[in-house]
Amino acid sequence: MIINRITLTDFNDILPLFSQYMAFYSVNSPESEYVGYLSDRLKNQEAFIFAAYNDKNQVVGFVLNYQTFSSVELGKVLVLNDLFVDVDSRNQGVANKLIECSIELARGIGAVRVDLGTAKVNFPAQSVYEKIGFVKDTRFFSYSLSVKDHSPVA
C-alpha cells in the first residue's frame, strides 16, 4: 500500500470513494457540488487529503484534514474531518496508516492536537480511534447551528 498526498492533479482519484463516503452518511448532494467544494478546498490550500492506493493503483481509502486554532491552547489544531476505507479493504490497516498521516501532518504544522468526530453508531471507527489513543471528550459538549435555515435571534 502506498499513501500519497492528493493535489488537484490527482484529485479525481478519490472521487469514486468520496461518493461512497457521502452515501455512507446518507448525503444526497449531486456529485458536482462536492467535487466543486473539494477542489476549492485544495485550490485555496484549505484542506490536506491523503489517499491509500493498493497494489493495483486503486484508491482504497482517504483522509481529509482541515486546520483550525485553539485560543485556550494557543496553537493550531488539525481536524481529521473525513476518513473512509473501501469495504473490501477494511481490517487491513488502511485506516491506521491514513490516521498516522494526519498525526504526522499535525506534528509537521506544529499543531497541539488532532480532533475528530464520528457518528455515535459508527462503532468500528470508534474502536480504531480509541486503539490509536484518541480519547472521547467528556468535558465539552459539541453544538452545531445550521445558518442556512436559521432566523435571527430576537
C-alpha positions, 0 to 999 in steps of 0.5 A, a space after each residue: 500500500 502506498 499513501 500519497 498526498 492528493 493535489 488537484 492533479 490527482 484529485 479525481 482519484 478519490 472521487 469514486 470513494 468520496 461518493 461512497 463516503 457521502 452515501 455512507 452518511 446518507 448525503 444526497 448532494 449531486 456529485 458536482 457540488 462536492 467535487 466543486 467544494 473539494 477542489 476549492 478546498 485544495 485550490 485555496 490550500 484549505 484542506 490536506 487529503 491523503 489517499 491509500 492506493 493498493 497494489 493495483 493503483 486503486 484508491 482504497 481509502 482517504 483522509 481529509 484534514 482541515 486546520 483550525 486554532 485553539 485560543 485556550 491552547 494557543 496553537 493550531 489544531 488539525 481536524 481529521 474531518 473525513 476518513 473512509 476505507 473501501 469495504 473490501 479493504 477494511 481490517 487491513 490497516 488502511 485506516 491506521 496508516 491514513 490516521 498516522 498521516 494526519 498525526 504526522 501532518 499535525 506534528 509537521 504544522 506544529 499543531 497541539 492536537 488532532 480532533 475528530 468526530 464520528 457518528 455515535 453508531 459508527 462503532 468500528 471507527 470508534 474502536 480504531 480511534 480509541 486503539 490509536 489513543 484518541 480519547 472521547 471528550 467528556 468535558 465539552 459538549 459539541 453544538 452545531 447551528 445550521 445558518 442556512 435555515 436559521 432566523 435571527 435571534 430576537 
